[in-house]
Amino acid sequence: MIVLVSDFSGLIPAIFLLLFGPPILLTIIGLGLFKNKKQTAGKIMIILSGVYLIIGFVCGILMMRH
């Protein structure tokens, strides 16, 4: 059975959560590691969060073009 729903009010916050949630989480973990004498792991996590954010923006822009 297919349910047709015309209320998509929660769709935009869900998309933003998927776009910004993992980079924010990776940044928080990276900062925690950076302060606890594991600076190399912290730097890697912060770099990964930046890469994730950039790739997410590029893919989002490419998807919106169609």
mmCIF file as gemmi writes it, N, C-alpha and C atoms, coordinates in Angstrom:
data_model
loop_
_atom_site.group_PDB
_atom_site.id
_atom_site.type_symbol
_atom_site.label_atom_id
_atom_site.label_alt_id
_atom_site.label_comp_id
_atom_site.label_asym_id
_atom_site.label_entity_id
_atom_site.label_seq_id
_atom_site.pdbx_PDB_ins_code
_atom_site.Cartn_x
_atom_site.Cartn_y
_atom_site.Cartn_z
_atom_site.occupancy
_atom_site.B_iso_or_equiv
_atom_site.pdbx_formal_charge
_atom_site.auth_seq_id
_atom_site.auth_asym_id
_atom_site.pdbx_PDB_model_num
ATOM 1 N N . MET Axp A 1 ? 0.842 -1.173 0 1 0 ? 1 A 1
ATOM 2 C CA . MET Axp A 1 ? 0 0 0 1 0 ? 1 A 1
ATOM 3 C C . MET Axp A 1 ? 0.892 1.242 0 1 0 ? 1 A 1
ATOM 4 N N . ILE Axp A 2 ? 0.621 2.16 -0.867 1 0 ? 2 A 1
ATOM 5 C CA . ILE Axp A 2 ? 1.391 3.39 -0.975 1 0 ? 2 A 1
ATOM 6 C C . ILE Axp A 2 ? 0.627 4.504 -0.279 1 0 ? 2 A 1
ATOM 7 N N . VAL Axp A 3 ? 1.294 5.18 0.613 1 0 ? 3 A 1
ATOM 8 C CA . VAL Axp A 3 ? 0.687 6.293 1.33 1 0 ? 3 A 1
ATOM 9 C C . VAL Axp A 3 ? 1.157 7.591 0.686 1 0 ? 3 A 1
ATOM 10 N N . LEU Axp A 4 ? 0.221 8.396 0.242 1 0 ? 4 A 1
ATOM 11 C CA . LEU Axp A 4 ? 0.556 9.67 -0.372 1 0 ? 4 A 1
ATOM 12 C C . LEU Axp A 4 ? 0.477 10.764 0.684 1 0 ? 4 A 1
ATOM 13 N N . VAL Axp A 5 ? 1.588 11.432 0.914 1 0 ? 5 A 1
ATOM 14 C CA . VAL Axp A 5 ? 1.647 12.482 1.917 1 0 ? 5 A 1
ATOM 15 C C . VAL Axp A 5 ? 2.037 13.77 1.219 1 0 ? 5 A 1
ATOM 16 N N . SER Axp A 6 ? 1.312 14.825 1.504 1 0 ? 6 A 1
ATOM 17 C CA . SER Axp A 6 ? 1.632 16.1 0.867 1 0 ? 6 A 1
ATOM 18 C C . SER Axp A 6 ? 2.335 17.065 1.814 1 0 ? 6 A 1
ATOM 19 N N . ASP Axp A 7 ? 2.617 16.629 3.036 1 0 ? 7 A 1
ATOM 20 C CA . ASP Axp A 7 ? 3.275 17.502 4.004 1 0 ? 7 A 1
ATOM 21 C C . ASP Axp A 7 ? 4.753 17.124 4.099 1 0 ? 7 A 1
ATOM 22 N N . PHE Axp A 8 ? 5.6 17.942 3.481 1 0 ? 8 A 1
ATOM 23 C CA . PHE Axp A 8 ? 7.033 17.709 3.488 1 0 ? 8 A 1
ATOM 24 C C . PHE Axp A 8 ? 7.758 18.745 4.343 1 0 ? 8 A 1
ATOM 25 N N . SER Axp A 9 ? 7.133 19.174 5.426 1 0 ? 9 A 1
ATOM 26 C CA . SER Axp A 9 ? 7.713 20.237 6.243 1 0 ? 9 A 1
ATOM 27 C C . SER Axp A 9 ? 8.974 19.781 6.978 1 0 ? 9 A 1
ATOM 28 N N . GLY Axp A 10 ? 9.137 18.51 7.234 1 0 ? 10 A 1
ATOM 29 C CA . GLY Axp A 10 ? 10.322 18.02 7.921 1 0 ? 10 A 1
ATOM 30 C C . GLY Axp A 10 ? 11.448 17.601 6.998 1 0 ? 10 A 1
ATOM 31 N N . LEU Axp A 11 ? 11.244 17.757 5.71 1 0 ? 11 A 1
ATOM 32 C CA . LEU Axp A 11 ? 12.24 17.304 4.75 1 0 ? 11 A 1
ATOM 33 C C . LEU Axp A 11 ? 13.48 18.197 4.741 1 0 ? 11 A 1
ATOM 34 N N . ILE Axp A 12 ? 13.31 19.494 4.771 1 0 ? 12 A 1
ATOM 35 C CA . ILE Axp A 12 ? 14.446 20.425 4.732 1 0 ? 12 A 1
ATOM 36 C C . ILE Axp A 12 ? 15.32 20.283 5.974 1 0 ? 12 A 1
ATOM 37 N N . PRO Axp A 13 ? 14.753 20.239 7.192 1 0 ? 13 A 1
ATOM 38 C CA . PRO Axp A 13 ? 15.624 20.021 8.36 1 0 ? 13 A 1
ATOM 39 C C . PRO Axp A 13 ? 16.344 18.668 8.319 1 0 ? 13 A 1
ATOM 40 N N . ALA Axp A 14 ? 15.701 17.649 7.785 1 0 ? 14 A 1
ATOM 41 C CA . ALA Axp A 14 ? 16.354 16.345 7.681 1 0 ? 14 A 1
ATOM 42 C C . ALA Axp A 14 ? 17.526 16.395 6.71 1 0 ? 14 A 1
ATOM 43 N N . ILE Axp A 15 ? 17.369 17.116 5.612 1 0 ? 15 A 1
ATOM 44 C CA . ILE Axp A 15 ? 18.46 17.254 4.645 1 0 ? 15 A 1
ATOM 45 C C . ILE Axp A 15 ? 19.625 18.021 5.262 1 0 ? 15 A 1
ATOM 46 N N . PHE Axp A 16 ? 19.314 19.109 5.989 1 0 ? 16 A 1
ATOM 47 C CA . PHE Axp A 16 ? 20.376 19.871 6.638 1 0 ? 16 A 1
ATOM 48 C C . PHE Axp A 16 ? 21.061 19.061 7.734 1 0 ? 16 A 1
ATOM 49 N N . LEU Axp A 17 ? 20.3 18.225 8.433 1 0 ? 17 A 1
ATOM 50 C CA . LEU Axp A 17 ? 20.901 17.367 9.454 1 0 ? 17 A 1
ATOM 51 C C . LEU Axp A 17 ? 21.855 16.36 8.824 1 0 ? 17 A 1
ATOM 52 N N . LEU Axp A 18 ? 21.475 15.805 7.69 1 0 ? 18 A 1
ATOM 53 C CA . LEU Axp A 18 ? 22.364 14.877 6.997 1 0 ? 18 A 1
ATOM 54 C C . LEU Axp A 18 ? 23.582 15.579 6.418 1 0 ? 18 A 1
ATOM 55 N N . LEU Axp A 19 ? 23.425 16.845 6.027 1 0 ? 19 A 1
ATOM 56 C CA . LEU Axp A 19 ? 24.537 17.579 5.435 1 0 ? 19 A 1
ATOM 57 C C . LEU Axp A 19 ? 25.517 18.066 6.491 1 0 ? 19 A 1
ATOM 58 N N . PHE Axp A 20 ? 25.01 18.604 7.604 1 0 ? 20 A 1
ATOM 59 C CA . PHE Axp A 20 ? 25.875 19.219 8.604 1 0 ? 20 A 1
ATOM 60 C C . PHE Axp A 20 ? 26.12 18.354 9.837 1 0 ? 20 A 1
ATOM 61 N N . GLY Axp A 21 ? 25.332 17.317 10.053 1 0 ? 21 A 1
ATOM 62 C CA . GLY Axp A 21 ? 25.471 16.493 11.26 1 0 ? 21 A 1
ATOM 63 C C . GLY Axp A 21 ? 26.806 15.767 11.364 1 0 ? 21 A 1
ATOM 64 N N . PRO Axp A 22 ? 27.18 14.959 10.38 1 0 ? 22 A 1
ATOM 65 C CA . PRO Axp A 22 ? 28.451 14.247 10.478 1 0 ? 22 A 1
ATOM 66 C C . PRO Axp A 22 ? 29.688 15.146 10.555 1 0 ? 22 A 1
ATOM 67 N N . PRO Axp A 23 ? 29.772 16.244 9.774 1 0 ? 23 A 1
ATOM 68 C CA . PRO Axp A 23 ? 30.953 17.107 9.942 1 0 ? 23 A 1
ATOM 69 C C . PRO Axp A 23 ? 31.04 17.744 11.326 1 0 ? 23 A 1
ATOM 70 N N . ILE Axp A 24 ? 29.897 18.133 11.893 1 0 ? 24 A 1
ATOM 71 C CA . ILE Axp A 24 ? 29.914 18.705 13.241 1 0 ? 24 A 1
ATOM 72 C C . ILE Axp A 24 ? 30.363 17.653 14.249 1 0 ? 24 A 1
ATOM 73 N N . LEU Axp A 25 ? 29.853 16.435 14.101 1 0 ? 25 A 1
ATOM 74 C CA . LEU Axp A 25 ? 30.239 15.352 15.016 1 0 ? 25 A 1
ATOM 75 C C . LEU Axp A 25 ? 31.726 15.025 14.875 1 0 ? 25 A 1
ATOM 76 N N . LEU Axp A 26 ? 32.225 14.953 13.649 1 0 ? 26 A 1
ATOM 77 C CA . LEU Axp A 26 ? 33.647 14.677 13.433 1 0 ? 26 A 1
ATOM 78 C C . LEU Axp A 26 ? 34.527 15.793 13.989 1 0 ? 26 A 1
ATOM 79 N N . THR Axp A 27 ? 34.062 17.038 13.875 1 0 ? 27 A 1
ATOM 80 C CA . THR Axp A 27 ? 34.826 18.158 14.415 1 0 ? 27 A 1
ATOM 81 C C . THR Axp A 27 ? 34.887 18.105 15.934 1 0 ? 27 A 1
ATOM 82 N N . ILE Axp A 28 ? 33.761 17.788 16.573 1 0 ? 28 A 1
ATOM 83 C CA . ILE Axp A 28 ? 33.742 17.689 18.037 1 0 ? 28 A 1
ATOM 84 C C . ILE Axp A 28 ? 34.66 16.563 18.511 1 0 ? 28 A 1
ATOM 85 N N . ILE Axp A 29 ? 34.6 15.418 17.839 1 0 ? 29 A 1
ATOM 86 C CA . ILE Axp A 29 ? 35.48 14.301 18.199 1 0 ? 29 A 1
ATOM 87 C C . ILE Axp A 29 ? 36.94 14.681 17.961 1 0 ? 29 A 1
ATOM 88 N N . GLY Axp A 30 ? 37.209 15.345 16.834 1 0 ? 30 A 1
ATOM 89 C CA . GLY Axp A 30 ? 38.576 15.761 16.519 1 0 ? 30 A 1
ATOM 90 C C . GLY Axp A 30 ? 39.132 16.747 17.534 1 0 ? 30 A 1
ATOM 91 N N . LEU Axp A 31 ? 38.304 17.701 17.964 1 0 ? 31 A 1
ATOM 92 C CA . LEU Axp A 31 ? 38.761 18.651 18.977 1 0 ? 31 A 1
ATOM 93 C C . LEU Axp A 31 ? 39.009 17.966 20.314 1 0 ? 31 A 1
ATOM 94 N N . GLY Axp A 32 ? 38.165 16.993 20.648 1 0 ? 32 A 1
ATOM 95 C CA . GLY Axp A 32 ? 38.384 16.231 21.879 1 0 ? 32 A 1
ATOM 96 C C . GLY Axp A 32 ? 39.671 15.43 21.832 1 0 ? 32 A 1
ATOM 97 N N . LEU Axp A 33 ? 39.947 14.812 20.706 1 0 ? 33 A 1
ATOM 98 C CA . LEU Axp A 33 ? 41.196 14.061 20.566 1 0 ? 33 A 1
ATOM 99 C C . LEU Axp A 33 ? 42.402 14.99 20.553 1 0 ? 33 A 1
ATOM 100 N N . PHE Axp A 34 ? 42.237 16.159 19.93 1 0 ? 34 A 1
ATOM 101 C CA . PHE Axp A 34 ? 43.342 17.107 19.837 1 0 ? 34 A 1
ATOM 102 C C . PHE Axp A 34 ? 43.756 17.61 21.218 1 0 ? 34 A 1
ATOM 103 N N . LYS Axp A 35 ? 42.791 17.773 22.111 1 0 ? 35 A 1
ATOM 104 C CA . LYS Axp A 35 ? 43.095 18.255 23.456 1 0 ? 35 A 1
ATOM 105 C C . LYS Axp A 35 ? 43.626 17.162 24.374 1 0 ? 35 A 1
ATOM 106 N N . ASN Axp A 36 ? 43.365 15.893 24.05 1 0 ? 36 A 1
ATOM 107 C CA . ASN Axp A 36 ? 43.777 14.784 24.914 1 0 ? 36 A 1
ATOM 108 C C . ASN Axp A 36 ? 45.056 14.108 24.44 1 0 ? 36 A 1
ATOM 109 N N . LYS Axp A 37 ? 46.007 14.887 23.992 1 0 ? 37 A 1
ATOM 110 C CA . LYS Axp A 37 ? 47.349 14.418 23.618 1 0 ? 37 A 1
ATOM 111 C C . LYS Axp A 37 ? 47.361 13.439 22.45 1 0 ? 37 A 1
ATOM 112 N N . LYS Axp A 38 ? 46.299 13.383 21.674 1 0 ? 38 A 1
ATOM 113 C CA . LYS Axp A 38 ? 46.293 12.586 20.445 1 0 ? 38 A 1
ATOM 114 C C . LYS Axp A 38 ? 46.1 13.566 19.29 1 0 ? 38 A 1
ATOM 115 N N . GLN Axp A 39 ? 47.085 14.432 19.127 1 0 ? 39 A 1
ATOM 116 C CA . GLN Axp A 39 ? 46.943 15.541 18.193 1 0 ? 39 A 1
ATOM 117 C C . GLN Axp A 39 ? 46.874 15.085 16.743 1 0 ? 39 A 1
ATOM 118 N N . THR Axp A 40 ? 47.582 14.03 16.394 1 0 ? 40 A 1
ATOM 119 C CA . THR Axp A 40 ? 47.554 13.559 15.007 1 0 ? 40 A 1
ATOM 120 C C . THR Axp A 40 ? 46.173 13.04 14.65 1 0 ? 40 A 1
ATOM 121 N N . ALA Axp A 41 ? 45.579 12.258 15.533 1 0 ? 41 A 1
ATOM 122 C CA . ALA Axp A 41 ? 44.233 11.738 15.283 1 0 ? 41 A 1
ATOM 123 C C . ALA Axp A 41 ? 43.216 12.872 15.245 1 0 ? 41 A 1
ATOM 124 N N . GLY Axp A 42 ? 43.39 13.858 16.105 1 0 ? 42 A 1
ATOM 125 C CA . GLY Axp A 42 ? 42.492 15.004 16.109 1 0 ? 42 A 1
ATOM 126 C C . GLY Axp A 42 ? 42.555 15.798 14.817 1 0 ? 42 A 1
ATOM 127 N N . LYS Axp A 43 ? 43.768 16.013 14.315 1 0 ? 43 A 1
ATOM 128 C CA . LYS Axp A 43 ? 43.927 16.74 13.057 1 0 ? 43 A 1
ATOM 129 C C . LYS Axp A 43 ? 43.287 15.971 11.906 1 0 ? 43 A 1
ATOM 130 N N . ILE Axp A 44 ? 43.45 14.661 11.903 1 0 ? 44 A 1
ATOM 131 C CA . ILE Axp A 44 ? 42.866 13.833 10.85 1 0 ? 44 A 1
ATOM 132 C C . ILE Axp A 44 ? 41.346 13.919 10.88 1 0 ? 44 A 1
ATOM 133 N N . MET Axp A 45 ? 40.753 13.883 12.073 1 0 ? 45 A 1
ATOM 134 C CA . MET Axp A 45 ? 39.299 13.969 12.181 1 0 ? 45 A 1
ATOM 135 C C . MET Axp A 45 ? 38.788 15.331 11.715 1 0 ? 45 A 1
ATOM 136 N N . ILE Axp A 46 ? 39.506 16.39 12.051 1 0 ? 46 A 1
ATOM 137 C CA . ILE Axp A 46 ? 39.087 17.727 11.626 1 0 ? 46 A 1
ATOM 138 C C . ILE Axp A 46 ? 39.201 17.867 10.108 1 0 ? 46 A 1
ATOM 139 N N . ILE Axp A 47 ? 40.257 17.318 9.53 1 0 ? 47 A 1
ATOM 140 C CA . ILE Axp A 47 ? 40.421 17.351 8.077 1 0 ? 47 A 1
ATOM 141 C C . ILE Axp A 47 ? 39.33 16.529 7.405 1 0 ? 47 A 1
ATOM 142 N N . LEU Axp A 48 ? 38.998 15.367 7.96 1 0 ? 48 A 1
ATOM 143 C CA . LEU Axp A 48 ? 37.927 14.545 7.407 1 0 ? 48 A 1
ATOM 144 C C . LEU Axp A 48 ? 36.585 15.268 7.451 1 0 ? 48 A 1
ATOM 145 N N . SER Axp A 49 ? 36.341 16.016 8.518 1 0 ? 49 A 1
ATOM 146 C CA . SER Axp A 49 ? 35.076 16.748 8.592 1 0 ? 49 A 1
ATOM 147 C C . SER Axp A 49 ? 35.016 17.834 7.519 1 0 ? 49 A 1
ATOM 148 N N . GLY Axp A 50 ? 36.122 18.502 7.268 1 0 ? 50 A 1
ATOM 149 C CA . GLY Axp A 50 ? 36.153 19.512 6.209 1 0 ? 50 A 1
ATOM 150 C C . GLY Axp A 50 ? 35.954 18.904 4.831 1 0 ? 50 A 1
ATOM 151 N N . VAL Axp A 51 ? 36.588 17.776 4.587 1 0 ? 51 A 1
ATOM 152 C CA . VAL Axp A 51 ? 36.429 17.091 3.294 1 0 ? 51 A 1
ATOM 153 C C . VAL Axp A 51 ? 34.99 16.621 3.113 1 0 ? 51 A 1
ATOM 154 N N . TYR Axp A 52 ? 34.398 16.067 4.169 1 0 ? 52 A 1
ATOM 155 C CA . TYR Axp A 52 ? 33.006 15.615 4.115 1 0 ? 52 A 1
ATOM 156 C C . TYR Axp A 52 ? 32.078 16.782 3.798 1 0 ? 52 A 1
ATOM 157 N N . LEU Axp A 53 ? 32.323 17.926 4.418 1 0 ? 53 A 1
ATOM 158 C CA . LEU Axp A 53 ? 31.48 19.095 4.194 1 0 ? 53 A 1
ATOM 159 C C . LEU Axp A 53 ? 31.61 19.608 2.766 1 0 ? 53 A 1
ATOM 160 N N . ILE Axp A 54 ? 32.834 19.67 2.244 1 0 ? 54 A 1
ATOM 161 C CA . ILE Axp A 54 ? 33.047 20.154 0.874 1 0 ? 54 A 1
ATOM 162 C C . ILE Axp A 54 ? 32.412 19.207 -0.137 1 0 ? 54 A 1
ATOM 163 N N . ILE Axp A 55 ? 32.607 17.911 0.04 1 0 ? 55 A 1
ATOM 164 C CA . ILE Axp A 55 ? 32.02 16.942 -0.889 1 0 ? 55 A 1
ATOM 165 C C . ILE Axp A 55 ? 30.497 16.989 -0.808 1 0 ? 55 A 1
ATOM 166 N N . GLY Axp A 56 ? 29.961 17.156 0.386 1 0 ? 56 A 1
ATOM 167 C CA . GLY Axp A 56 ? 28.509 17.263 0.532 1 0 ? 56 A 1
ATOM 168 C C . GLY Axp A 56 ? 27.953 18.484 -0.195 1 0 ? 56 A 1
ATOM 169 N N . PHE Axp A 57 ? 28.66 19.623 -0.092 1 0 ? 57 A 1
ATOM 170 C CA . PHE Axp A 57 ? 28.21 20.82 -0.805 1 0 ? 57 A 1
ATOM 171 C C . PHE Axp A 57 ? 28.275 20.622 -2.312 1 0 ? 57 A 1
ATOM 172 N N . VAL Axp A 58 ? 29.356 20.027 -2.798 1 0 ? 58 A 1
ATOM 173 C CA . VAL Axp A 58 ? 29.502 19.819 -4.243 1 0 ? 58 A 1
ATOM 174 C C . VAL Axp A 58 ? 28.418 18.886 -4.762 1 0 ? 58 A 1
ATOM 175 N N . CYS Axp A 59 ? 28.16 17.798 -4.057 1 0 ? 59 A 1
ATOM 176 C CA . CYS Axp A 59 ? 27.115 16.865 -4.494 1 0 ? 59 A 1
ATOM 177 C C . CYS Axp A 59 ? 25.736 17.512 -4.416 1 0 ? 59 A 1
ATOM 178 N N . GLY Axp A 60 ? 25.51 18.312 -3.386 1 0 ? 60 A 1
ATOM 179 C CA . GLY Axp A 60 ? 24.227 19 -3.265 1 0 ? 60 A 1
ATOM 180 C C . GLY Axp A 60 ? 24.006 19.99 -4.391 1 0 ? 60 A 1
ATOM 181 N N . ILE Axp A 61 ? 25.054 20.719 -4.753 1 0 ? 61 A 1
ATOM 182 C CA . ILE Axp A 61 ? 24.94 21.675 -5.858 1 0 ? 61 A 1
ATOM 183 C C . ILE Axp A 61 ? 24.689 20.954 -7.167 1 0 ? 61 A 1
ATOM 184 N N . LEU Axp A 62 ? 25.369 19.827 -7.387 1 0 ? 62 A 1
ATOM 185 C CA . LEU Axp A 62 ? 25.165 19.071 -8.616 1 0 ? 62 A 1
ATOM 186 C C . LEU Axp A 62 ? 23.767 18.485 -8.686 1 0 ? 62 A 1
ATOM 187 N N . MET Axp A 63 ? 23.223 18.058 -7.553 1 0 ? 63 A 1
ATOM 188 C CA . MET Axp A 63 ? 21.867 17.499 -7.552 1 0 ? 63 A 1
ATOM 189 C C . MET Axp A 63 ? 20.82 18.59 -7.798 1 0 ? 63 A 1
ATOM 190 N N . MET Axp A 64 ? 21.077 19.805 -7.33 1 0 ? 64 A 1
ATOM 191 C CA . MET Axp A 64 ? 20.089 20.867 -7.5 1 0 ? 64 A 1
ATOM 192 C C . MET Axp A 64 ? 20.055 21.42 -8.915 1 0 ? 64 A 1
ATOM 193 N N . ARG Axp A 65 ? 21.06 21.134 -9.711 1 0 ? 65 A 1
ATOM 194 C CA . ARG Axp A 65 ? 21.111 21.654 -11.069 1 0 ? 65 A 1
ATOM 195 C C . ARG Axp A 65 ? 20.116 20.961 -11.978 1 0 ? 65 A 1
ATOM 196 N N . HIS Axp A 66 ? 19.642 19.769 -11.625 1 0 ? 66 A 1
ATOM 197 C CA . HIS Axp A 66 ? 18.696 19.054 -12.497 1 0 ? 66 A 1
ATOM 198 C C . HIS Axp A 66 ? 17.318 19.33 -12.135 1 0 ? 66 A 1
